[in-house]
Amino acid sequence: MQRQQPLNTLILFLYLMGMLLSFNSFSADATKPADAPNTDALNQATFLGAKILDQDLNSIRKLLWNHGGFIQAKSTVRQKNIDKFFPWSNLRENYYIECRYTPEGKLSSLYQLYRPSSLLFNNQRDGVTTDQVARVLQAQFKIPPKVKTKSWGGTGTYRAYYWENDKIKITVDRQGSERLGNVFVLYQIKPIQTFLAYQ
């Protein structure tokens, strides 16, 4: 009888340890679901084939110069914190591409503003939509975006799209957050500075 008590205590101890381990395992799984999207794919986002997270002022200028079909705004040629390029042959569906840099010269944001209509997305001169642009990015990242329905001033609704991880945030939206604004794509490299906010 005296031997049974230590045996019961040992069995109870092992049972409690098993419960504790299974609870910790459950808690870990609850914080990161098995079907959670792998946002590491966003780190591979590219612009004209170059990985956005690896770019700086010199590499962006060299990329566009070698690619051809861009005119740099004269006001930004001597600038160290901003570049603005106007496409005249390549990426003609864009009004302009604007890049901003940190004080160290690293790329902090890249902004592509689309023209109202483009042959890139369809064979008609219909207006470019956020849905069309988002589908192109969705095919690249394979990650479902966050979607927000927006409207302003009675002009009807449209959808804005967002992808984000701990290194980069990608936004597809319209200027002024209204349905008649031109579509843009904004790549923001974290930490995002307050002066990089776009409307």
C-alpha positions in Angstrom: 0.0 0.0 0.0 2.9 2.3 0.8 4.4 1.6 -2.7 1.1 2.5 -4.5 1.1 6.1 -3.3 4.4 7.1 -4.9 3.3 5.3 -8.1 0.0 7.2 -8.1 1.9 10.5 -7.5 4.3 9.7 -10.4 1.3 8.9 -12.7 -0.4 12.2 -11.7 2.8 14.1 -12.3 3.3 12.6 -15.8 -0.3 13.3 -16.7 0.0 16.9 -15.6 3.3 17.3 -17.6 1.6 15.9 -20.7 -1.3 18.3 -20.3 1.1 21.2 -19.9 3.1 20.3 -23.0 -0.1 19.9 -25.1 -1.4 23.3 -23.9 1.9 25.0 -24.9 1.7 23.4 -28.3 -1.9 24.5 -28.7 -1.0 28.0 -27.7 1.8 28.2 -30.2 -0.4 26.9 -33.0 -3.1 29.4 -32.0 -0.7 32.4 -32.5 0.3 31.2 -35.9 -2.4 29.3 -37.8 -1.2 26.5 -40.1 -2.9 28.1 -43.1 -1.5 31.6 -42.4 -0.1 33.1 -45.7 3.7 33.2 -46.1 4.3 36.9 -46.5 8.0 36.4 -47.3 6.9 36.4 -51.0 6.4 40.2 -50.6 10.2 40.6 -50.0 10.7 39.4 -53.6 8.6 42.3 -55.1 10.4 43.7 -58.2 10.4 46.8 -60.3 11.5 46.2 -63.9 13.1 43.0 -62.7 15.1 44.5 -59.9 14.3 43.5 -56.3 12.8 46.6 -54.6 14.3 45.9 -51.1 17.8 45.9 -52.5 17.6 49.3 -54.4 19.2 52.7 -53.6 19.5 56.0 -55.5 22.4 54.9 -57.7 20.9 51.5 -58.6 17.5 53.0 -59.4 19.0 55.6 -61.7 21.2 53.0 -63.4 18.3 50.6 -63.8 16.1 53.2 -65.6 19.0 54.5 -67.6 19.9 51.0 -68.8 16.3 50.1 -69.4 15.7 53.2 -71.5 12.5 55.1 -72.3 12.5 57.4 -69.3 13.2 61.1 -68.8 14.2 62.3 -65.4 12.6 65.5 -64.1 15.3 68.2 -64.1 14.3 69.3 -60.7 15.3 66.0 -59.2 18.6 65.4 -61.1 20.7 67.0 -58.3 18.4 65.7 -55.5 19.6 63.0 -53.1 16.2 62.3 -51.5 13.8 62.0 -54.5 13.8 61.0 -58.1 11.0 61.5 -60.6 10.9 59.8 -64.0 8.5 60.3 -66.9 8.2 57.3 -69.2 8.1 58.1 -72.9 8.3 54.6 -74.4 8.6 52.0 -71.6 5.8 51.9 -69.0 3.9 54.4 -71.0 0.7 53.5 -69.0 2.3 55.4 -66.2 2.3 59.2 -65.8 5.4 59.1 -63.7 7.5 57.0 -61.3 8.6 58.7 -58.1 11.3 57.3 -55.8 12.2 58.6 -52.4 15.3 57.8 -50.5 16.6 57.8 -46.9 19.4 60.2 -45.9 21.8 57.2 -46.5 20.5 56.9 -50.1 18.5 53.7 -49.7 15.2 53.4 -51.4 12.3 54.1 -49.0 9.4 54.2 -51.4 8.5 53.7 -55.0 5.3 55.3 -56.4 3.8 54.4 -59.8 0.9 56.6 -61.0 -1.1 55.1 -63.8 -2.7 57.1 -66.7 -6.5 57.0 -66.8 -6.5 54.4 -69.6 -4.0 51.9 -70.9 -3.7 49.1 -73.4 -1.7 47.1 -70.8 -4.8 45.7 -69.1 -7.2 45.4 -72.0 -7.6 46.2 -75.7 -9.9 49.1 -75.2 -9.3 52.6 -73.9 -11.2 51.9 -70.8 -10.2 53.3 -67.4 -7.6 51.4 -65.5 -9.0 50.0 -62.3 -7.5 49.0 -58.9 -8.9 45.5 -59.5 -6.9 45.1 -62.7 -3.6 46.3 -61.1 -4.2 44.2 -58.0 -4.7 41.0 -60.1 -1.2 41.5 -61.6 0.3 41.7 -58.1 -1.8 38.9 -56.8 -0.4 36.6 -59.5 3.1 37.6 -58.4 2.7 37.2 -54.6 0.1 34.4 -54.3 -1.0 36.1 -51.1 -4.6 37.4 -50.6 -4.5 41.1 -50.0 -6.4 43.1 -47.5 -9.3 44.8 -49.3 -11.0 48.1 -48.3 -14.0 49.5 -50.0 -13.8 53.3 -50.4 -16.0 56.2 -51.6 -15.9 59.9 -51.5 -18.2 62.7 -52.6 -20.9 60.5 -54.0 -18.7 59.3 -56.9 -19.4 55.6 -56.2 -17.3 53.0 -54.5 -14.1 51.1 -55.5 -11.7 48.7 -53.8 -8.2 49.5 -52.5 -5.7 46.6 -51.9 -2.9 46.2 -49.4 -0.2 43.6 -48.8 2.2 44.0 -45.9 4.8 42.2 -43.8 7.6 43.4 -41.5 9.8 44.8 -44.3 7.4 46.2 -46.9 3.9 47.5 -47.5 2.3 47.6 -51.0 -0.8 49.6 -51.7 -3.0 49.8 -54.8 -5.4 52.7 -54.5 -6.6 55.9 -56.2 -5.4 59.5 -55.8 -7.5 61.3 -53.2 -9.1 58.0 -52.2 -12.0 58.7 -54.6 -13.3 56.7 -57.6 -12.3 59.3 -60.2 -8.7 59.5 -59.0 -5.9 57.9 -61.0 -4.7 54.5 -59.9 -1.4 54.2 -58.2 0.9 51.5 -56.7 3.0 52.5 -53.7 5.8 50.3 -52.4 6.9 51.5 -48.9 10.0 50.0 -47.3 9.8 49.9 -43.5 10.2 51.7 -41.2 7.8 54.0 -43.0 8.6 57.6 -42.5 5.8 60.1 -41.9 6.8 62.3 -44.8 6.3 59.4 -47.2 2.5 59.5 -46.9 0.8 59.8 -50.3 -2.8 60.8 -50.9 
